[in-house]
Amino acid sequence: MQPETRYARCGNLHIAYQILGEGPPDLVFVPGVVSHLEHQWEEPLQAAFFRRLASFSRLIRFDKRGQGLSDRVERMPIIEERIDDVRAVMDAADSERAAILTLSEGGPMGIVLAATHPDRTSQLILWNTFARLAWAPGTIEEDRQQYVDARLCRYEEEWGTGSLVDGFVPSAATDPSFREWWGRCERLSMTPGAAVETMQVNYEIDVRDILPSVRVPTLVIRNDGDILTPREVTRYLADQIPNARYVELPGSDHFDWREEDGVTHEIQEFLTGERSAPETERILATILLTDIVRSTDRATELGDHRWRELLDRHDALIERLLGEFRGRLVDKTGDGVLARFDGPGRAIRCATMITESVREIGLEVRAGLHTGEVEVRGDRLAGIAVHIASRVSSLARPNEVLVSSTVKDLVAGSGICFADRGSHILKGVPDEWRLFAAT
C-alpha cells in the first residue's frame, strides 16, 4: 500500500506530498525532472527503494510545482520558488529540520536550500547531480551550447515515448514493460512542452559560487556507470563544499534504485551512524553457467598473452549480451560466467546468443540453465538451484544450451524448441533430472 497523497499550500498553489515511515530523522527527497508520487509506486524497484529509505527515516516526498500531482503553472518556476515548495511541504508535515536528499536536477535546489536555510537543513545528500547542468571543469561554452541544443531537441521529440530511459535507467532499457512504465511516468510528470521549458531553465541554473557557503554535513554520491553525470562533476561538488564526503558506488543507472548498489546503505550510515547488514533475500531466478570447451588446450596453443586477449574479448562479449537480455553477472568462473535472470525465456535467448557469438572469435562454450529459488546476499548467490545449473552445464555438448525440465516447462508457448537429452543423475543432487537442449 502506498501512503496517502496530501497537499501543502504554497501561496495559491497546492504542492502534493506523501509521508512514509516514522523516523527520526526526517528525510525530504527532492526529485529530478521525472516525478509522479503515485505512479512511481507501480515500479517494484523504485517502490522498494522508497521503503528502504523509510525504514530508517520519516521520508517526505513531493512533486514540485508544475510536475506530477502538484498544480500546473503558467511558467517554469525559478529556484527560489522551488525552495518555497520544500519549505511549504516541511511546514505541512510538521518538520522543523530535515535531511535533504537530492537527485539529478534536484541538486542545485538542495544546495541553495542548505546554504540559505541551514536552520531547516540538518544534512545534505547530493546523488548523481551537479552545480551546473551539462558542465564539467574544462568545458568549452560553445561545445556545451551545442550539447544543450541537441538535448532539448531530443526532449521535445522523445518525451513520453520511453526512449529516454536509455540514459536515465540503461540497465532496464531492453525491458519493454519498463520502457512503457517510464514513458507513462514522463507523460504523467509533465507535457513535452513543459519538459523542454523546465530543462531550459535547468540548463541556465548555475550554483557553483554557492558551494563554499554550504556549511551543513554533506554527502556526495555517484554511481560509477552513470553516463549523465561525469565523475569530474560530482568530484567538483565534493571539492568545493567544505568537509563534504565523496562516495562512488557501483551501478550504471542515473536513477539507481537497486539495493545491491548500496545507495540506501550509504544514506543510512550518513544520517544515523549505522548501516544495516545486507538482508538475505530468497528469490526465484534462472541461473546460467557457461564454460569454455577445451580451455586448457587452447591456452597452451595460443600462449599466455594471446589467450588472455581472447579471454578479455570473451568476457566483454558476454557482459554486453547479459546487458541486452537483462541478465546480472554474478561471478566469473575463470573459463566462464555465472549469471542470473528474472525470466527463463530471456536466459535461453541470451545463452544461445553467447554460444553463437563466441564461435565468431574462435571459441566454443557449453551452457547450462536451471530455474529455482536462490539466496541473494549482496553480490553473492547460493542455493541448490546454483548447483543444479552447474551440473547441467557440465553435461552440455560444445555450443549447446542445455536446460532442466523446469526451464523448459516455464517457457511453454514461447516458440523455443527443445531436443530431449534424456534423464540424468546430477552429482550431489537428489532424484533424476530430465534435460533438454534448446534448439
C-alpha positions as CSV (number, residue, x, y, z in Angstrom):
1,M,0.0,0.0,0.0
2,Q,1.3,3.4,-0.9
3,P,1.0,6.3,1.5
4,E,-1.8,8.9,1.3
5,T,-1.2,11.9,-1.0
6,R,-1.7,15.2,0.7
7,Y,-1.4,18.8,-0.3
8,A,0.6,21.7,1.1
9,R,-0.4,25.3,0.3
10,C,2.4,27.5,-1.1
11,G,0.8,30.8,-1.9
12,N,-2.1,30.0,-4.2
13,L,-0.6,26.7,-5.3
14,H,-1.1,23.1,-4.0
15,I,2.0,21.0,-3.7
16,A,1.4,17.3,-3.5
17,Y,3.4,15.3,-0.9
18,Q,3.5,11.9,0.8
19,I,4.9,10.7,4.2
20,L,6.2,7.2,4.8
21,G,8.0,5.9,7.9
22,E,8.3,7.3,11.4
23,G,11.9,8.5,11.9
24,P,13.8,10.2,13.3
25,P,15.4,11.7,11.2
26,D,13.1,13.5,8.7
27,L,14.3,13.0,5.2
28,V,13.0,15.2,2.4
29,F,13.5,13.7,-1.1
30,V,13.9,16.4,-3.9
31,P,13.2,14.5,-7.2
32,G,14.6,15.0,-10.7
33,V,12.6,16.1,-13.8
34,V,10.6,12.8,-13.9
35,S,8.3,12.6,-10.8
36,H,4.8,11.4,-10.1
37,L,4.1,10.5,-6.5
38,E,1.6,7.7,-7.1
39,H,2.7,6.3,-10.5
40,Q,6.2,5.7,-9.1
41,W,4.9,3.2,-6.6
42,E,3.9,0.9,-9.5
43,E,7.6,0.2,-10.3
44,P,8.8,-2.5,-7.9
45,L,12.5,-1.4,-7.7
46,Q,11.5,2.2,-7.1
47,A,8.9,1.3,-4.5
48,A,11.4,-0.9,-2.7
49,F,13.9,1.9,-2.7
50,F,11.4,4.3,-1.0
51,R,10.5,1.7,1.6
52,R,14.2,1.1,2.4
53,L,14.6,4.9,3.0
54,A,11.5,4.9,5.2
55,S,12.9,2.0,7.3
56,F,15.3,4.4,9.0
57,S,13.7,7.8,8.4
58,R,10.4,9.7,8.1
59,L,10.5,10.0,4.3
60,I,8.8,13.1,2.9
61,R,8.3,13.0,-0.9
62,F,6.7,15.7,-3.1
63,D,6.1,16.8,-6.7
64,K,7.5,20.2,-7.5
65,R,5.1,22.8,-8.8
66,G,4.2,22.2,-12.4
67,Q,5.0,18.5,-12.0
68,G,3.2,15.3,-11.2
69,L,0.2,15.7,-8.9
70,S,1.1,19.3,-7.9
71,D,-0.7,22.3,-9.5
72,R,0.4,23.3,-13.0
73,V,2.0,26.7,-13.6
74,E,2.0,29.2,-16.5
75,R,5.8,29.4,-16.5
76,M,8.5,27.3,-15.1
77,P,9.5,28.4,-11.5
78,I,12.8,29.9,-10.6
79,I,14.9,28.1,-8.0
80,E,13.8,30.3,-5.0
81,E,10.1,29.4,-5.8
82,R,11.0,25.7,-5.9
83,I,12.7,26.1,-2.5
84,D,9.4,27.7,-1.2
85,D,7.7,24.4,-2.2
86,V,10.1,22.4,0.0
87,R,9.6,24.7,3.0
88,A,5.8,24.6,2.5
89,V,5.8,20.8,2.4
90,M,8.0,20.7,5.5
91,D,5.7,23.0,7.3
92,A,2.7,20.9,6.4
93,A,4.5,17.8,7.5
94,D,5.4,19.4,10.9
95,S,9.1,19.0,10.0
96,E,11.2,21.8,11.6
97,R,14.5,20.5,10.4
98,A,15.2,17.7,7.9
99,A,18.0,16.0,5.9
100,I,17.7,16.8,2.2
101,L,18.2,14.1,-0.4
102,T,18.6,15.4,-3.9
103,L,18.8,13.5,-7.2
104,S,19.7,14.8,-10.6
105,E,18.1,18.2,-11.3
106,G,17.1,18.5,-7.6
107,G,20.8,19.0,-6.7
108,P,21.0,22.8,-7.3
109,M,17.8,23.3,-5.4
110,G,19.1,21.4,-2.4
111,I,22.4,23.2,-2.5
112,V,20.7,26.7,-2.3
113,L,18.3,25.4,0.3
114,A,21.1,24.2,2.6
115,A,23.2,27.3,2.2
116,T,20.2,29.7,2.7
117,H,18.3,27.8,5.4
118,P,20.8,25.8,7.5
119,D,18.2,26.2,10.3
120,R,15.9,23.9,8.3
121,T,18.6,21.6,6.9
122,S,20.3,19.1,9.1
123,Q,22.3,17.3,6.4
124,L,22.6,17.4,2.6
125,I,22.9,14.4,0.2
126,L,23.8,15.1,-3.4
127,W,23.3,12.0,-5.5
128,N,24.2,11.9,-9.3
129,T,23.8,15.6,-9.5
130,F,25.6,18.8,-10.4
131,A,26.2,22.5,-9.7
132,R,25.7,23.4,-13.4
133,L,24.0,21.0,-15.8
134,A,26.0,19.9,-18.9
135,W,29.2,21.3,-17.4
136,A,32.4,19.9,-16.1
137,P,35.8,21.6,-15.4
138,G,37.4,22.5,-18.7
139,T,34.1,22.6,-20.6
140,I,34.2,24.9,-23.7
141,E,31.0,27.0,-23.7
142,E,30.4,26.7,-27.4
143,D,30.6,22.9,-27.1
144,R,28.3,23.0,-24.1
145,Q,25.7,25.0,-26.0
146,Q,25.7,22.5,-28.9
147,Y,25.1,19.7,-26.5
148,V,22.3,21.6,-24.7
149,D,20.5,22.3,-28.0
150,A,20.7,18.7,-29.0
151,R,19.4,17.5,-25.6
152,L,16.5,20.0,-25.8
153,C,15.6,18.8,-29.3
154,R,15.6,15.2,-28.1
155,Y,13.4,16.0,-25.1
156,E,10.9,17.7,-27.4
157,E,10.8,14.8,-29.8
158,E,11.0,11.8,-27.5
159,W,9.4,12.9,-24.2
160,G,6.8,10.3,-23.1
161,T,7.9,7.6,-25.6
162,G,10.1,5.7,-23.1
163,S,13.2,6.1,-25.2
164,L,14.9,8.5,-22.8
165,V,15.3,5.5,-20.4
166,D,18.5,4.7,-22.3
167,G,20.2,7.5,-20.3
168,F,18.3,7.5,-17.1
169,V,18.0,3.7,-16.4
170,P,20.1,1.9,-19.0
171,S,20.1,-1.3,-17.0
172,A,16.3,-1.7,-17.8
173,A,16.4,-0.2,-21.3
174,T,15.8,-3.5,-23.1
175,D,12.7,-4.4,-20.9
176,P,9.6,-3.4,-22.9
177,S,7.4,-3.3,-19.8
178,F,9.8,-0.9,-18.0
179,R,10.1,1.3,-21.1
180,E,6.3,1.5,-21.2
181,W,6.2,2.4,-17.5
182,W,8.9,5.0,-17.9
183,G,7.2,6.7,-20.9
184,R,3.9,6.9,-18.9
185,C,5.8,8.3,-15.9
186,E,7.2,11.1,-18.2
187,R,3.8,11.8,-19.6
188,L,2.3,12.0,-16.1
189,S,5.1,14.2,-14.8
190,M,4.6,16.9,-17.4
191,T,3.9,17.6,-21.1
192,P,6.7,17.7,-23.7
193,G,6.5,21.5,-23.9
194,A,6.7,21.8,-20.2
195,A,9.6,19.4,-20.1
196,V,11.6,21.4,-22.6
197,E,10.8,24.6,-20.8
198,T,11.9,23.0,-17.5
199,M,15.1,21.8,-19.0
200,Q,15.9,25.2,-20.5
201,V,15.6,26.7,-17.0
202,N,17.7,23.9,-15.6
203,Y,20.5,24.4,-18.1
204,E,20.6,28.1,-17.1
205,I,20.9,27.4,-13.4
206,D,24.5,27.7,-12.1
207,V,25.1,27.4,-8.3
208,R,28.9,26.9,-8.5
209,D,29.5,30.1,-6.5
210,I,27.2,28.9,-3.7
211,L,29.0,25.7,-3.0
212,P,31.5,27.1,-0.4
213,S,28.6,28.6,1.5
214,V,27.1,25.1,2.3
215,R,28.1,24.5,5.9
216,V,25.8,21.5,6.8
217,P,27.3,18.0,6.7
218,T,27.2,16.9,3.1
219,L,27.5,13.5,1.3
220,V,28.1,13.4,-2.4
221,I,27.3,10.1,-4.1
222,R,27.9,9.0,-7.7
223,N,27.2,5.6,-9.4
224,D,30.3,4.9,-11.4
225,G,28.4,3.9,-14.6
226,D,26.2,7.0,-14.7
227,I,26.7,8.5,-18.2
228,L,24.7,11.6,-17.4
229,T,26.9,12.8,-14.5
230,P,30.6,12.5,-15.2
231,R,33.0,11.9,-12.3
232,E,34.6,15.3,-12.6
233,V,31.2,16.9,-12.0
234,T,30.5,15.1,-8.7
235,R,34.1,15.4,-7.6
236,Y,33.8,19.2,-8.1
237,L,30.9,19.3,-5.7
238,A,32.8,17.4,-3.1
239,D,35.9,19.5,-3.5
240,Q,34.0,22.9,-3.3
241,I,31.7,22.1,-0.4
242,P,33.6,22.3,2.9
243,N,34.2,18.9,4.5
244,A,31.9,17.1,2.1
245,R,32.3,13.3,1.9
246,Y,32.5,11.7,-1.5
247,V,31.4,8.1,-2.2
248,E,31.4,6.3,-5.5
249,L,29.3,3.2,-5.8
250,P,28.6,0.5,-8.4
251,G,25.7,0.8,-10.8
252,S,25.1,2.1,-14.4
253,D,21.9,4.0,-13.8
254,H,21.4,7.7,-13.2
255,F,18.4,6.7,-11.1
256,D,19.9,3.7,-9.4
257,W,17.3,2.2,-7.1
258,R,18.9,-1.3,-6.7
259,E,19.7,-2.3,-3.2
260,E,22.8,-4.2,-4.2
261,D,24.4,-1.0,-5.5
262,G,24.4,0.4,-1.9
263,V,22.9,3.9,-2.1
264,T,20.4,3.4,0.7
265,H,23.1,1.8,2.9
266,E,25.4,4.9,2.5
267,I,22.5,7.3,3.2
268,Q,21.5,5.4,6.3
269,E,25.1,5.4,7.7
270,F,25.4,9.1,6.9
271,L,22.1,10.0,8.7
272,T,22.1,7.6,11.6
273,G,25.7,6.4,12.0
274,E,24.6,2.8,11.5
275,R,24.5,0.6,8.4
276,S,22.0,-2.2,8.1
277,A,23.5,-5.6,7.3
278,P,22.6,-6.7,3.8
279,E,19.5,-8.8,4.1
280,T,19.4,-12.3,2.8
281,E,16.8,-12.4,0.1
282,R,15.3,-15.5,-1.4
283,I,14.0,-15.1,-5.0
284,L,13.1,-17.2,-8.0
285,A,15.8,-16.9,-10.6
286,T,17.1,-18.6,-13.7
287,I,20.7,-19.4,-13.3
288,L,23.1,-19.6,-16.3
289,L,26.6,-21.1,-16.2
290,T,28.9,-21.2,-19.2
291,D,32.2,-22.9,-19.7
292,I,34.8,-22.7,-22.5
293,V,35.3,-26.0,-24.2
294,R,39.0,-27.3,-24.2
295,S,40.2,-24.1,-22.5
296,T,43.4,-25.6,-21.3
297,D,44.3,-26.9,-24.7
298,R,43.5,-23.5,-26.3
299,A,45.6,-21.7,-23.7
300,T,48.6,-24.0,-24.5
301,E,48.1,-23.5,-28.2
302,L,48.0,-19.7,-28.0
303,G,50.3,-18.8,-25.2
304,D,49.5,-16.7,-22.1
305,H,49.4,-13.3,-23.8
306,R,47.1,-14.2,-26.8
307,W,44.9,-16.4,-24.5
308,R,44.4,-13.5,-22.1
309,E,43.5,-11.2,-25.0
310,L,41.0,-13.8,-26.2
311,L,39.5,-14.2,-22.7
312,D,39.1,-10.4,-22.5
313,R,37.1,-10.4,-25.8
314,H,35.1,-13.4,-24.5
315,D,34.3,-11.6,-21.2
316,A,33.4,-8.3,-22.9
317,L,31.1,-10.1,-25.4
318,I,29.2,-12.0,-22.6
319,E,28.8,-8.8,-20.5
320,R,27.3,-7.0,-23.4
321,L,24.8,-9.8,-24.1
322,L,23.9,-10.0,-20.4
323,G,23.1,-6.3,-20.5
324,E,20.9,-6.7,-23.6
325,F,18.9,-9.6,-22.1
326,R,18.7,-8.1,-18.5
327,G,21.0,-10.7,-17.0
328,R,23.1,-9.9,-14.0
329,L,26.7,-11.1,-13.8
330,V,27.2,-12.8,-10.5
331,D,30.7,-14.2,-11.0
332,K,33.4,-15.0,-13.5
333,T,34.4,-18.6,-13.1
334,G,37.8,-18.5,-14.9
335,D,36.7,-20.0,-18.1
336,G,33.0,-19.0,-18.0
337,V,30.4,-17.0,-16.1
338,L,27.7,-17.3,-13.6
339,A,24.7,-15.1,-14.2
340,R,21.1,-14.8,-13.1
341,F,17.9,-13.7,-14.9
342,D,14.4,-12.8,-13.8
343,G,12.9,-14.6,-16.9
344,P,13.9,-18.1,-18.3
345,G,13.0,-17.0,-21.9
346,R,15.5,-14.2,-21.9
347,A,18.1,-16.5,-20.2
348,I,17.7,-19.1,-23.0
349,R,17.9,-16.5,-25.8
350,C,21.0,-14.9,-24.1
351,A,22.7,-18.3,-23.7
352,T,22.0,-19.1,-27.4
353,M,23.4,-15.7,-28.5
354,I,26.5,-16.4,-26.3
355,T,27.2,-19.7,-27.9
356,E,26.8,-18.3,-31.4
357,S,28.8,-15.1,-30.8
358,V,31.8,-16.7,-29.1
359,R,32.2,-19.0,-32.1
360,E,33.0,-15.9,-34.2
361,I,36.0,-15.2,-32.1
362,G,37.2,-18.8,-32.3
363,L,35.8,-20.3,-29.0
364,E,33.3,-22.9,-28.1
365,V,31.2,-22.8,-24.9
366,R,28.7,-25.0,-23.2
367,A,25.9,-23.5,-21.3
368,G,23.5,-24.9,-18.6
369,L,20.3,-23.3,-17.2
370,H,18.1,-24.1,-14.3
371,T,15.3,-22.1,-12.6
372,G,14.8,-22.3,-8.9
373,E,14.9,-20.4,-5.6
374,V,18.2,-18.9,-4.7
375,E,19.6,-16.9,-1.8
376,V,20.8,-13.4,-2.6
377,R,23.1,-11.6,-0.2
378,G,24.7,-8.6,-1.8
379,D,26.5,-9.8,-4.9
380,R,26.6,-13.4,-3.7
381,L,24.3,-16.2,-4.8
382,A,23.7,-19.5,-3.1
383,G,21.3,-22.4,-3.1
384,I,20.6,-25.8,-4.6
385,A,19.5,-24.1,-7.9
386,V,23.1,-22.9,-8.5
387,H,24.4,-26.4,-8.0
388,I,21.8,-27.9,-10.4
389,A,22.7,-25.3,-13.1
390,S,26.4,-26.1,-12.7
391,R,25.7,-29.9,-13.1
392,V,23.5,-29.2,-16.2
393,S,26.2,-27.1,-17.7
394,S,28.8,-29.8,-17.2
395,L,26.7,-32.2,-19.3
396,A,26.1,-29.8,-22.2
397,R,27.8,-30.5,-25.5
398,P,30.1,-27.9,-27.2
399,N,27.9,-25.0,-28.5
400,E,24.9,-26.4,-26.7
401,V,22.4,-24.7,-24.4
402,L,21.2,-27.4,-22.0
403,V,18.3,-26.7,-19.7
404,S,16.4,-28.6,-16.9
405,S,12.8,-29.6,-17.4
406,T,11.8,-26.8,-15.0
407,V,13.1,-24.2,-17.5
408,K,11.5,-26.0,-20.5
409,D,8.1,-26.1,-18.7
410,L,8.3,-22.4,-17.8
411,V,8.7,-21.2,-21.4
412,A,5.8,-23.2,-22.9
413,G,4.3,-21.2,-25.7
414,S,7.4,-19.1,-26.3
415,G,8.3,-20.7,-29.6
416,I,11.6,-22.0,-28.3
417,C,12.1,-25.6,-29.4
418,F,13.9,-28.4,-27.5
419,A,15.5,-31.7,-28.1
420,D,15.2,-34.3,-25.4
421,R,18.5,-35.3,-23.9
422,G,17.1,-37.9,-21.5
423,S,17.2,-38.4,-17.7
424,H,20.4,-37.9,-15.7
425,I,21.7,-38.3,-12.2
426,L,23.2,-35.0,-11.2
427,K,26.1,-35.4,-8.8
428,G,25.1,-34.3,-5.3
429,V,21.5,-33.5,-6.3
430,P,18.6,-35.8,-5.4
431,D,16.5,-37.6,-8.0
432,E,16.8,-37.9,-11.7
433,W,16.6,-34.9,-13.9
434,R,15.3,-34.7,-17.4
435,L,17.4,-32.4,-19.6
436,F,16.7,-30.7,-22.9
437,A,18.8,-28.9,-25.5
438,A,17.4,-25.6,-26.7
439,T,17.4,-25.8,-30.5
